[in-house]
């Protein structure tokens, strides 16, 4: 679809943030958020898919190398210990940059 503009970016960003807030409150992180893992229904509601790299409960001190290179936070690429919630937020930033 290409760039959608700021209005669409805000619309989808609010849904992404609400979805991540729900997941993170359950102590669950995705670790592979990318455009290919976001589905959109007929009413433009987002659905997050592919939880193959997801992690549950112990999400603050992760070390495993997971995700897609172009959406991956620098601390994962550098092999450092990372907070799963922070790397999910980094991936959302990349997604918003792409769609806007």
N, C-alpha and C positions, 0 to 999 in steps of 0.2 A: 504493500500500500504506500510505502514511502513516508515522508514527513507529513504529520497531520496537523501541526500547529499547536499553539499554546493552550487553546481551549480543550482540545482533545487530550493533550498532555495532562492538564489539571484533572480532567474527568477520570482518566485511567489511573493517574497517580493516586488519587484519593481511594480508589478501589484497591490498588496494590498495597498501599500503606495499611488500610483497614484489614486486608487479608493477612498481611505479615504481622500486624499487631495481635490478631487472634491466634495465629500460629505460635508466635513468640511467647504469648501469655500461657500457652500450653507447654512451654519449654521445648518447642519443636523448631528446627531450622531446616531450610530447604537445601542450601549450598549449591544449587545449580539453576538459579533463576535466569532465564533468558527468554527471548521472544518466542522461541519454539515451544517453550513449556507454559505459555499463557494462552488459554483458549478463550474465545469470545462467543457468547450465545447470541440469539436473534435480537435480544433486548440490550445488547452491548454490556452484559455483565461478564466480568472476568472470572475465569476458573484457573487455578494453578494446578498444573499436571506434573507428572514424572517425579515422584518422591524417591527415586532410586538412591540418591546421595543424602537423603534427609537423615537427621540425627535427632534423638529424643532424650530429654532430661539433662545429660551432661553436655551442655552446649557452650560453656564459657571458656574452656581451655582445650580447644581442638587442635590437632596436629596433622591430620591426614590431608593429603593433596587431593581435593575434590573440586569439581566444577568444570566449566568450559572456559578455556584460556581468555577469550576476548571479554568475558563478563566477570572474570575472577579478580578479587581484591589482591593488592600487592603483597600483603602479608602471607597469603597462601603461596604465591609464586616464589617468595623468598624462603619458604620452609619454616616460617616462624609459628609459634603458638598463636591462635586467633580465637576471637569471640564470634560464634556462629551468627548471632544477630547482626553484628557489624558487617560481616561479609554479605549477608542478604541485602542489607541497606545499600552497600556499594553496588551490587548487581542491579538494584532498582534504579540507581542513578544512571547507570549505563543504558538501561532500557529506556528511561525517559529521554535521555540525550538522543537516542536513535529515533524515537517516534516524534519528537518535536522538531 
